[in-house]
Amino acid sequence: MADAKVIPFDDDRSRGSAVQRPQRRRSAGNRRPGAESVPVREVQPLPTRAVPQDDVPVTSEEQQPEPSRDGVGGLERRIAGGLAFLRRRLTGDYEVDDFGYDEELTDQVLMSLLRPLYDTYFRVEVKGVENIPSEGGALIVANHSGTLPMDGLMMQVAVHDNHPAGRHLRLLAADLVFMLPVVNELARKLGHTLACAEDASRLLEQGEVVGVMPEGFKGLGKPFADRYKLQRFGRGGFVSTALRAGTPIVPCSIVGAEEIYPMIGNARTIARLLGFPYFPITPTFPWLGPLGAIPLPTKWTIQFGEPIPTDGYPPEAAEDPMLMFNLTDQVREQIQHTLYKLLVQRRSVFF
């Protein structure tokens, strides 16, 4: 006798389906001797009825669903994409802009290397990313701290991964960055460029999002006792650049970077010998050697504030020192106020 088989009529298994029981027939090979002389009355099939889903027999094949092909297909696509990426790298079939920015390498490789620090180690929380314009140029001004410039990299990942328009942040870096081997090349590939008015103006005119940290080494290398106290913002050159381009200024406050390398001392003699602006002494460095260079796993918060528009000023406003001073002070005060607000809300440095 043939095994019963259930044939689904559609993919919506939540609705009950009308199942018609098939009429069973005997084959000639299974008849008993003499059965031909016995008249067989034709049996009428029972009327069909709608069978609820729970009453439908489930075969062993249905109990084990067919494995999904999405995972295999996704893996195959990733492998194919990786091979295509390597082929373009080997053949030189990729684009780099005038500043050395390699968008494909940044998206495919460099961001993937930074993302574990961002997501798992520092557990960065981002607020107000919608304040960054979806198109056109914008200048992001942030506080700077942490002994090593990890805050700039984490801010770059925050914009890249969280902005609704998928914008890329182009950071302005100090000249020391481009004097170091390996670091120079990586910084260029990531889209960093020299912190000068000419490069910043070109990027803003091209509609890029540009990031600047006006405290410079004064903020990056300040002692741990002065954490979250903003240093002087220079002469306001970033305001003049934004005024000339007519782009908004977006203040950015970063909490958590101050504690990754608590700087309790500065070996100035060693710094002068090495050509560095400072040589940090922390509770773990240089006492623990290379292990002392591992940052502490602090909890970070990056908040982008309300943009300050500059397109309403006349062209000659970029040469007005009083206006530049007022706008610089406004940006600095907004960043400092947000820092204090985030510190009050923070319950723990590490959690």
N, C-alpha and C positions, 0 to 999 in steps of 0.2 A: 504494500500500500504506500502511495506517495506521501512524503512528509508534508505537513501543513506549512504554508508559507504566507506571511503577511506582506502585502504590497502596499506601501504608503502612497497616497494620491498626491500629497504635497508636503512641503517642508515644515508647515506649521503644525507641530505635534501637540500643541496645547489644546486644539479643538478635537472633539471626537469625530471619527470618520465612520461612514457607513460601510460596514464590512459584509459582503455577501458570501455566505458559506458555499463552497463549490460542491456540486453534486458528484458523489462518489460512484464509480462504476467498477464492476468486476471485469477482469480480463479473462479471455477465453482459456488461458492456461490454468486458471485457478478454480474452474468449475469442477464439481464432484461428478462422478459417473452417474448417468441417468438423470442428471439435472435438466437435460434438454426436454424430457417429457413432462416435467412439472411446469405448469403455466405460472409464469411470474407476473404478478400484478405490478403495474408501474406505480412507483411511489412518487407522490407529488412532493416537490421540495418545500420545506418550511418557509413561511414568509420571512423576509429579511427585516431586521430592525437595527436601529442605530446603537452601536455598542460603545459605551464610554471608554475613555482612554485606558482606565485601570483594568478593563475586562479584556483588552486586546492582548493575546499571548505574545510574549517577547522571546525571540529566538536568541540563541547564544551569540549569533553574529551581531545582533543589535545591542546586546549587553556590553560588547567591547566596541566602542565607536572607532571609526576609522581614524588613524592618526592624522592630525592637521598637517598640511603641507606648507603653512605659512612660515614656520620656523626654518624649515629646510630651504624654502625659497628666499627668505630673508638672509640666511647665511650665505647662500649662493650669490645673492646680489651684493652683499658686503665684500665677499671675496673678489668678485668681478670688479667692483669699484676700487678695491685696494690694488689689484693688478693694473687697472687702467691708470690709477694715480702714479704707481711706480714707473709705468711706461712713459707717462708725460714727464716725470722727473728726469728719467734717463735720457730722453730725447730732447729735453729743453722746451717742450711744447706747453709752456705755462707763461702767465703774464705777471710782470712786476712793474709797479708804477714808478714815477720819477724819484720817489723817496726810498725805494727799495722794498715797499710793502708787498708781501706775497699773500694775497687773500686766501688762495686755496690751501697753502701750507698752514696758515693760521687756523683755518676752520677745521682741517682734517687732522692736524698733528699737534700744533702748539697748544690750542685750546684744550685738546684732550689730555695733555700733560698737566695743565694747570687746574683742570676741573676737579680732580680728587682733592687737592688742597682747598679749593673753593667750597665744594659740597660736603666733604667728609671731615676734613681736618679743622678748618675754621668755621664751617657751618654758617656761611654768610647769609644774612637776612637782608633783603633789599626792599626799600620803601621809596615811593614816589618816582619810579622809573618812567611813569607816564608824563612827567614834567619835561622830559627830553623831547624836543620836537620830532615828529615822524619823518619830516623831510627838511632839507635845507641845512645850512650851517648852524652850529651852536657851540658855545664855549663853556665847558664844565670846569669849575674852579673848586678844588678840594683841599682839605688839610693834609699835611704830610707828616709821617711819623714812622717809628718802628725800627730805626737803625739801618735796616736794609729795605729797599723800596718795594716791599711786597704789596703795599696798599694800592699802588698804581696798577699792578697786575690784576689784583682781585677786582678793582673797579672796572677794568677792561672786560673781565669775564662777566661781571654783573650786567653791563650794558649789552654785551654780545648775546647772553643767554636769556635775558628777561625783557628786553625792549620789544613791544608788539611789532614794530617794523623791522626787527632784526638788524639794528644799526651797529656799526663798528666804531669803536673809540680809538682815536689817534692821539697818543700821548706825546707831550713835549718833554724831552729828557735833557738832563745836564750833559755838558760836553764830556765829562768823565766817563759816561756810559759808552760813548763811541770811541774811547781810547783803549778800552779793555778788549783783549782778544776773545773771540767766541761770543762774548756778551754783545759786542758791536753788531755782529751779523744777526744774532737772534733778535736784537732790538729792532733792527731795520725790517726784518721779516714780519715782526709783529705789528709794524706800522708806526713805530716810534720815530720821531725826528728831533732835530736840535731845537732847543728852547730859544728860538729867536723870532723877532717880529715878522721877518720875511717868510719863513716857512709856515708860521701860524696863519698869516694872511692868505697865503696861497691855498692852504687846506680849507679855510673857512669860505673862501670864494668858490671853491669846488663843491661846497655843500657838505663838507665832512663835519662830524662831531669831534671836537678837539678837546683834550683834557690837559689841564695845567695845574701845578701845585706850587703856588708862588712862594711858599716858605722855603723851598729848596733845601739845602743841607742844614740850614738853621733849624728847620723843623724835624728833619730826618734824624739828626744827630743830637737833639736836645736831651738833657739828662732826664732820668725817670721821675725825678721830683717835679719837673715842669710839664708832666704829661697833660695833654688836652688843653694846654695854654698856647693859643696861636701866637706864632712869632710874626715879625713884621712882614708885610706882603710886598716888599720891594717898593718901586716907584710907580706901580700901577700900570706897567706896560701892557698887561693883558687887557685892561679896560680900554686903552687906546686902540688895541688891535680889534676888539669887538666893536667899538664905535665906528672904525673905518669900514668894517665889513657889514655893519648893521645887523649883527647876529645877537640873539639873546644870550645872557650869562646865566648859567644854572649852578647855584651853589651846591656843594656836596659835602656831607659830613660823614666821617668814617670813625667808628668806635670799635676798638678791639685790637687795632694794630699797635697801639702804644705799648702793650704788655708782651708782645711776642719775644722781644729781646730787651729786658729791663736794663737800660744803660746806667750803670752806677759809677762809671769812671771813664776817662778819656786819656789814653796814652799819646800825648801830643808829639813826643819825640819820635815814636815809631811812625806816627801818621805823617810827619814831615819827611822821614826817610823814604816812605813808600809813596809819597805824593798824594795821600788821601786827605780829605778835609778833617777827618777824625779817625781814631782807632778805638773801637768800643771795648769796654770792659763790662761784662755782665756777670751774674751769679754763676754762669756755666762756661763762659768763654773768657780767656783762653784756657781755663783750668782743666776742662774736660777734652781739650783738643778738638777734633772734628765733631765729636758728639755735642760739643757746646754750640755748634752752629745750627743745631736743630731748633726751630722756633717753638715756643710754647703753644699748645693747642687752645688758644683763646676763642671765645665766641664773638663774631663780628656782626656789626650792623652798618649798612651803607644806606644813607638817605639822601635822595636828590630833592632839593627844595624848589620853591616856586621860581620860575625863570624871571630874570630882570630884563625887560626889553631895552634895546638900544637904537631901534630903527626910527624912533621919533626925534632924534637929535640931528641938527644940521651937520654937514660935512666938516665944518671947522671945529666942531665940538671935540674932535680927537686931539686938538692942540690946546685945549683949555685945561690948565693944570688944576684949577679949583674943581671943575667937574670930575676930572679923573680921580682926584683925592676923595671926593664925596662918594662916588660910585665904588671905589676900592674899599672905603670904610664900610659902606653898606653891605657889600658882599662878605667882608670879614666878620662883621657883627652878626650877620645871618648864620654863617657857619658856626661861629662860637656859641650863639644861642641854641642852635640845634644840638651841638655837642653836649652842652649842659643838660638839655632836656632828655637826650638819650641816656646819659649817665645816671640821671635820677630814675629812669625807668628800668635800668639794668639791675637785675638781682644778683648776678654773679659774673665774674670775669670769665669763667670757663664754662658755665652752663646757662 
